[in-house]
């Protein structure tokens, strides 16, 4: 029978066999606990390889500088500092009077340009018809003047012949008169015969003068006919430029049409400038850094305020370079926001092209001095995938600290 010993607590005595088994049991339990702890640690480590997270992350967004596109006088201001606005809400209204006058002036210029273009377009066929008629008339005029010149030359030749005939008759009459003068003095011929010879000499002399006058008139007629012929030929040469005249008129019509387009563009610009007098919000957001005041004169490009967009938000997370081994675009992300205490869904959009130190204002020069290896961080963009439903009241703000967890496996 085995020996028995009292228990320390005064209970039933333990046998020697049971006392011998106690260290082995404790050793087994200890080993089992160690194995469980190791397995749990391995499981936790393995589970940790499924995701990468960082606390160096924040919400990013667009800070839109609202500025005037034209010069003007501030007539109304519709917003206040830190006011939440919707897309299309009015911000500032500039005095539109000057720009309304510019629109009316541009409309009048457009109407004038359209009238000129219509007239120039109508003149194209008219010019075509007129130049054709002028060309035919010029050919007929040249033909007629040629005939007139030929006729004038014939009349000149006839006048010259009459001059020659009158010269011969005058020479004979003057010769007869010279012969009759001594005869009448000697009473060889009668006084009547001498008077007849004297009259014939005077008539021949007058006929010669008339023939020479006719020759001079015929010469003048030839000269005038040649001038008319030259004028007709000049008109013909001008009429022969009919294609060029039609082309020039067509070019003027096209120029008038171009002026219409130019006037239309000026009108469109005037209307645009008029529309720029009302400045509205491009997106929903919050007004900050408001500097515009009522009755202020602003110039084109002058910043009036800053609009913090609340629609297009994303997360910029600076992961360590050792965390990017399995990270890639398209992986799902759980984003915890400290300010709201809520988790949001997201997706990796892109991984930065360089580390933050390289993109800094003064990047390090590792080639100089002593080099110390430092784990670098790379900016990763994470877009919210369902922000409209998860943040319907626009509680997120650019700059909020977040903790994204990227599921890389």
C-alpha positions as CSV (number, residue, x, y, z in Angstrom):
1,X,0.0,0.0,0.0
2,X,1.5,3.3,-1.1
3,X,2.5,5.9,1.5
4,X,0.2,8.9,1.9
5,X,1.0,12.4,2.9
6,X,-1.1,15.1,4.2
7,X,-1.9,18.0,1.8
8,X,-0.6,21.5,2.7
9,X,-4.2,22.7,3.1
10,X,-5.1,20.0,5.4
11,X,-7.2,18.1,2.9
12,X,-7.0,14.5,1.9
13,X,-3.4,13.2,1.9
14,X,-1.7,12.8,-1.6
15,X,-0.1,9.6,-2.5
16,X,3.5,9.5,-3.6
17,X,2.5,8.7,-7.2
18,X,0.3,11.7,-7.4
19,X,3.1,13.9,-6.0
20,X,5.5,12.5,-8.6
21,X,3.1,13.3,-11.4
22,X,2.5,17.0,-10.5
23,X,5.8,18.4,-11.9
24,X,5.2,16.6,-15.2
25,X,1.7,17.9,-15.4
26,X,2.8,21.4,-14.7
27,X,5.6,21.1,-17.3
28,X,3.1,19.9,-19.9
29,X,0.7,22.7,-19.2
30,X,3.6,25.2,-19.5
31,X,4.7,23.7,-22.8
32,X,1.2,23.8,-24.1
33,X,0.8,27.4,-23.0
34,X,4.1,28.3,-24.8
35,X,3.0,26.5,-27.9
36,X,-0.4,28.3,-27.9
37,X,1.4,31.6,-27.3
38,X,3.8,30.9,-30.2
39,X,0.9,29.9,-32.5
40,X,-1.0,33.0,-31.5
41,X,2.0,35.2,-32.1
42,X,2.6,33.5,-35.5
43,X,-1.1,33.9,-36.3
44,X,-1.0,37.6,-35.3
45,X,2.1,38.1,-37.3
46,X,0.7,36.3,-40.3
47,X,-2.5,38.3,-40.0
48,X,-0.5,41.5,-39.9
49,X,1.0,40.8,-43.3
50,X,-2.5,41.1,-44.8
51,X,-2.6,44.8,-44.2
52,X,-0.4,47.9,-43.9
53,X,-1.4,50.9,-41.9
54,X,0.1,54.3,-40.8
55,X,-0.8,57.2,-38.6
56,X,1.1,59.6,-40.9
57,X,-2.0,60.5,-43.1
58,X,-4.5,63.2,-43.5
59,X,-7.5,64.2,-45.5
60,X,-6.6,66.3,-48.6
61,X,-8.8,68.5,-50.7
62,X,-9.0,71.4,-53.2
63,X,-8.5,74.9,-52.0
64,X,-10.0,77.0,-54.8
65,X,-9.0,80.6,-55.1
66,X,-12.0,82.5,-56.3
67,X,-11.0,85.6,-58.3
68,X,-12.6,88.1,-60.5
69,X,-12.3,87.5,-64.3
70,X,-13.1,91.2,-65.1
71,X,-12.6,94.6,-63.7
72,X,-15.6,96.0,-61.8
73,X,-17.2,97.6,-58.8
74,X,-18.6,95.3,-56.1
75,X,-22.3,95.8,-56.0
76,X,-23.3,92.9,-53.7
77,X,-21.6,90.3,-51.5
78,X,-23.7,87.2,-50.7
79,X,-21.4,85.2,-48.4
80,X,-19.7,85.5,-45.0
81,X,-16.6,83.9,-43.5
82,X,-16.9,80.1,-42.8
83,X,-20.3,80.0,-44.5
84,X,-21.1,76.7,-46.2
85,X,-22.3,77.0,-49.8
86,X,-23.7,74.8,-52.5
87,X,-22.6,74.6,-56.1
88,X,-23.9,77.5,-58.1
89,X,-24.6,79.8,-55.1
90,X,-23.9,83.5,-55.8
91,X,-20.8,84.9,-54.1
92,X,-20.2,88.4,-55.5
93,X,-22.1,90.6,-58.0
94,X,-20.2,93.3,-59.9
95,X,-21.9,96.4,-61.3
96,X,-23.1,95.2,-64.8
97,X,-24.0,98.6,-66.3
98,X,-20.8,99.0,-68.3
99,X,-20.9,95.5,-69.6
100,X,-24.6,95.8,-70.6
101,X,-23.7,98.9,-72.7
102,X,-20.8,96.9,-74.3
103,X,-23.3,94.1,-75.2
104,X,-25.6,96.7,-76.9
105,X,-22.7,98.2,-78.8
106,X,-21.5,94.7,-80.0
107,X,-25.1,93.9,-81.1
108,X,-25.2,97.1,-83.2
109,X,-21.8,96.3,-84.7
110,X,-23.0,92.8,-85.6
111,X,-26.1,94.1,-87.3
112,X,-24.1,96.5,-89.3
113,X,-21.6,93.8,-90.3
114,X,-24.4,91.5,-91.4
115,X,-26.0,94.3,-93.6
116,X,-22.6,94.9,-95.2
117,X,-22.1,91.2,-95.8
118,X,-25.6,90.9,-97.4
119,X,-24.9,93.8,-99.7
120,X,-21.5,92.5,-100.7
121,X,-23.0,89.1,-101.4
122,X,-25.6,90.6,-103.6
123,X,-23.0,92.5,-105.5
124,X,-21.2,89.4,-106.6
125,X,-23.8,88.3,-109.3
126,X,-24.4,91.9,-110.2
127,X,-20.7,92.4,-110.9
128,X,-20.6,89.2,-112.9
129,X,-23.4,90.4,-115.2
130,X,-22.1,94.0,-115.5
131,X,-18.6,92.9,-116.3
132,X,-19.9,90.5,-119.0
133,X,-22.0,93.3,-120.5
134,X,-19.2,95.8,-120.4
135,X,-16.9,93.3,-122.1
136,X,-19.2,92.8,-125.0
137,X,-19.8,96.5,-125.3
138,X,-16.1,97.2,-125.3
139,X,-15.5,94.7,-128.1
140,X,-18.3,96.4,-130.1
141,X,-16.9,99.9,-129.3
142,X,-13.4,98.8,-130.5
143,X,-14.9,97.5,-133.7
144,X,-16.9,100.7,-134.3
145,X,-13.9,102.9,-133.7
146,X,-11.8,100.9,-136.1
147,X,-14.4,101.6,-138.7
148,X,-14.6,105.2,-137.8
149,X,-10.8,105.6,-138.1
150,X,-10.9,103.9,-141.5
151,X,-13.7,106.2,-142.7
152,X,-11.9,109.3,-141.3
153,X,-8.8,108.2,-143.2
154,X,-10.8,107.9,-146.4
155,X,-12.3,111.3,-145.9
156,X,-8.8,112.7,-145.3
157,X,-7.6,111.1,-148.5
158,X,-10.5,112.6,-150.4
159,X,-9.8,116.0,-148.8
160,X,-6.2,115.8,-149.9
161,X,-7.3,115.0,-153.4
162,X,-9.6,118.0,-153.4
163,X,-6.8,120.2,-152.2
164,X,-4.6,119.0,-155.0
165,X,-7.4,119.6,-157.5
166,X,-8.0,123.1,-156.1
167,X,-4.3,123.8,-156.2
168,X,-4.3,122.9,-159.9
169,X,-7.4,124.9,-160.7
170,X,-6.0,127.9,-158.7
171,X,-2.7,127.6,-160.5
172,X,-4.4,127.6,-164.0
173,X,-6.7,130.5,-162.9
174,X,-3.9,132.6,-161.6
175,X,-1.8,131.8,-164.7
176,X,-4.8,132.9,-167.0
177,X,-5.2,136.0,-165.0
178,X,-1.5,136.9,-165.4
179,X,-1.7,136.3,-169.1
180,X,-5.0,138.4,-169.5
181,X,-3.7,141.4,-167.6
182,X,-1.2,142.7,-170.3
183,X,-3.8,141.8,-173.0
184,X,-6.5,143.9,-171.4
185,X,-4.1,146.8,-171.1
186,X,-3.4,146.6,-174.8
187,X,-7.1,146.2,-175.6
188,X,-6.4,142.8,-177.2
189,X,-9.2,141.3,-175.1
190,X,-12.3,142.9,-173.8
191,X,-12.7,144.1,-170.3
192,X,-15.4,141.5,-169.8
193,X,-13.1,138.7,-170.6
194,X,-10.5,140.0,-168.1
195,X,-13.2,140.4,-165.4
196,X,-14.2,136.8,-166.1
197,X,-10.6,135.6,-165.7
198,X,-10.2,137.7,-162.5
199,X,-13.4,136.2,-161.0
200,X,-12.3,132.7,-162.0
201,X,-8.9,133.3,-160.3
202,X,-10.6,134.5,-157.1
203,X,-12.9,131.6,-157.1
204,X,-10.1,129.1,-157.6
205,X,-8.2,130.8,-154.7
206,X,-11.2,130.5,-152.5
207,X,-11.8,126.9,-153.5
208,X,-8.2,126.1,-152.6
209,X,-8.7,127.6,-149.2
210,X,-11.9,125.7,-148.7
211,X,-10.2,122.4,-149.8
212,X,-7.3,123.0,-147.3
213,X,-9.8,123.7,-144.6
214,X,-11.6,120.5,-145.4
215,X,-8.3,118.7,-145.3
216,X,-7.5,120.2,-141.9
217,X,-11.0,119.1,-140.6
218,X,-10.4,115.6,-142.1
219,X,-7.0,115.4,-140.3
220,X,-8.7,116.5,-137.0
221,X,-11.4,113.9,-137.6
222,X,-8.8,111.2,-138.0
223,X,-7.0,112.3,-134.9
224,X,-10.3,112.3,-132.9
225,X,-11.2,108.8,-134.3
226,X,-7.8,107.5,-133.2
227,X,-8.3,108.9,-129.8
228,X,-11.7,107.3,-129.6
229,X,-10.2,104.1,-130.8
230,X,-7.5,104.2,-128.1
231,X,-10.2,105.0,-125.5
232,X,-12.2,102.0,-126.7
233,X,-9.2,99.7,-126.5
234,X,-8.5,101.0,-123.0
235,X,-12.1,100.2,-122.1
236,X,-11.7,96.8,-123.7
237,X,-8.6,96.1,-121.6
238,X,-10.5,97.1,-118.5
239,X,-13.5,95.0,-119.5
240,X,-11.2,92.0,-120.0
241,X,-10.4,92.2,-116.3
242,X,-13.9,90.9,-115.6
243,X,-12.8,87.7,-113.9
244,X,-10.5,89.7,-111.6
245,X,-13.3,92.1,-110.8
246,X,-15.6,89.2,-109.9
247,X,-12.9,87.6,-107.8
248,X,-12.3,90.9,-106.0
249,X,-16.0,91.3,-105.3
250,X,-16.1,87.7,-104.0
251,X,-13.2,88.5,-101.8
252,X,-15.0,91.6,-100.5
253,X,-18.0,89.4,-99.8
254,X,-15.9,86.9,-97.9
255,X,-14.2,89.7,-96.0
256,X,-17.6,91.0,-95.0
257,X,-18.6,87.5,-93.8
258,X,-15.4,87.4,-91.8
259,X,-16.2,90.7,-90.3
260,X,-19.6,89.3,-89.3
261,X,-17.9,86.4,-87.5
262,X,-15.5,88.9,-85.9
263,X,-18.5,91.0,-84.7
264,X,-20.2,87.8,-83.5
265,X,-17.1,86.9,-81.5
266,X,-17.0,90.4,-80.0
267,X,-20.7,90.1,-79.0
268,X,-20.0,86.7,-77.5
269,X,-17.1,88.1,-75.5
270,X,-19.3,91.0,-74.3
271,X,-22.0,88.6,-73.2
272,X,-19.3,86.5,-71.4
273,X,-18.0,89.6,-69.7
274,X,-21.5,90.4,-68.6
275,X,-22.0,86.9,-67.2
276,X,-18.7,87.3,-65.3
277,X,-20.3,90.1,-63.3
278,X,-22.1,87.4,-61.2
279,X,-19.5,85.2,-59.5
280,X,-20.8,81.9,-58.3
281,X,-19.3,78.9,-56.5
282,X,-18.0,76.1,-58.8
283,X,-18.4,73.4,-56.1
284,X,-19.9,72.9,-52.7
285,X,-17.7,74.0,-49.9
286,X,-16.9,76.4,-47.1
287,X,-15.9,80.1,-47.6
288,X,-12.5,81.0,-46.0
289,X,-10.1,83.9,-46.2
290,X,-12.8,86.3,-47.5
291,X,-11.2,89.6,-48.4
292,X,-13.8,91.2,-50.7
293,X,-16.0,93.9,-49.4
294,X,-19.0,95.9,-50.7
295,X,-18.3,99.0,-52.9
296,X,-14.8,97.8,-53.5
297,X,-13.2,98.1,-57.0
298,X,-11.6,94.8,-58.0
299,X,-9.4,94.0,-61.0
300,X,-9.3,90.9,-63.2
301,X,-7.4,88.1,-61.4
302,X,-7.7,89.6,-58.0
303,X,-8.4,86.9,-55.3
304,X,-11.6,87.5,-53.5
305,X,-11.8,84.5,-51.2
306,X,-10.8,80.8,-50.8
307,X,-13.4,78.0,-51.2
308,X,-12.6,74.8,-49.4
309,X,-14.1,72.0,-51.6
310,X,-16.0,69.3,-49.6
311,X,-17.0,67.2,-52.5
312,X,-13.7,65.9,-53.9
313,X,-11.7,64.7,-50.9
314,X,-9.0,62.1,-50.7
315,X,-6.4,60.8,-48.2
316,X,-2.6,61.4,-48.5
317,X,-0.9,58.7,-46.5
318,X,2.9,58.7,-46.1
319,X,3.8,55.0,-45.9
320,X,7.3,53.7,-45.1
321,X,9.1,52.4,-48.2
322,X,9.2,49.0,-46.5
323,X,5.4,48.9,-46.5
324,X,5.0,49.3,-50.2
325,X,6.3,45.9,-51.2
326,X,2.8,44.4,-51.8
327,X,0.9,47.7,-52.2
328,X,-0.6,48.6,-55.5
329,X,-3.4,50.7,-57.0
330,X,-6.9,49.3,-56.6
331,X,-6.5,47.7,-53.2
332,X,-9.2,48.3,-50.6
333,X,-8.6,50.6,-47.7
334,X,-10.4,51.1,-44.3
335,X,-9.9,54.8,-43.2
336,X,-10.4,55.7,-39.6
337,X,-11.0,59.4,-39.0
338,X,-10.0,60.7,-35.6
339,X,-12.3,63.7,-35.7
340,X,-15.5,61.7,-36.4
341,X,-14.5,58.4,-34.9
342,X,-15.9,56.6,-37.9
343,X,-14.4,54.3,-40.5
344,X,-14.7,55.1,-44.2
345,X,-14.1,52.9,-47.2
346,X,-11.5,53.7,-49.8
347,X,-9.2,52.5,-52.5
348,X,-5.6,53.0,-53.3
349,X,-5.5,55.3,-56.4
350,X,-1.8,55.9,-57.0
351,X,1.6,55.6,-55.3
352,X,3.8,58.7,-55.4
353,X,6.6,59.0,-57.9
354,X,9.2,60.0,-55.3
355,X,9.8,60.0,-51.6
356,X,8.9,63.0,-49.4
357,X,12.5,63.9,-48.8
358,X,13.2,64.1,-52.5
359,X,10.1,66.3,-53.1
360,X,11.0,68.6,-50.2
361,X,12.3,72.2,-50.7
362,X,15.8,71.2,-49.8
363,X,16.3,67.5,-50.8
364,X,19.2,65.8,-49.0
365,X,22.6,65.3,-50.7
366,X,23.7,61.9,-49.5
367,X,27.0,62.2,-51.5
368,X,28.2,64.8,-49.0
369,X,29.1,64.3,-45.4
370,X,28.4,61.1,-43.4
371,X,25.5,59.0,-44.7
372,X,22.9,57.6,-42.3
373,X,20.3,55.3,-43.7
374,X,16.8,56.4,-42.8
375,X,13.6,54.6,-43.8
376,X,11.9,57.0,-46.3
377,X,8.2,57.7,-46.7
378,X,6.3,57.7,-49.9
379,X,3.0,59.6,-50.4
380,X,0.1,57.3,-51.4
381,X,-3.2,58.7,-52.6
382,X,-6.3,57.0,-51.3
383,X,-9.7,57.9,-52.7
384,X,-12.9,57.5,-50.8
385,X,-15.2,55.1,-52.6
386,X,-18.6,55.9,-51.0
387,X,-18.1,59.3,-49.4
388,X,-21.6,60.6,-50.4
389,X,-23.3,58.0,-48.2
390,X,-20.7,57.7,-45.5
391,X,-20.4,61.5,-45.0
392,X,-23.8,63.0,-46.1
393,X,-23.4,66.0,-43.7
394,X,-19.9,67.1,-45.0
395,X,-18.2,66.5,-41.6
396,X,-14.8,65.7,-43.1
397,X,-12.4,68.6,-43.6
398,X,-9.1,68.8,-45.4
399,X,-6.3,68.4,-42.9
400,X,-8.1,65.9,-40.6
401,X,-5.8,63.2,-39.2
402,X,-6.7,59.7,-40.3
403,X,-5.3,56.1,-40.0
404,X,-5.7,54.2,-43.2
405,X,-5.4,50.4,-43.3
406,X,-4.6,48.9,-46.7
407,X,-5.4,45.3,-47.4
408,X,-2.5,44.1,-49.4
409,X,-3.4,40.4,-49.5
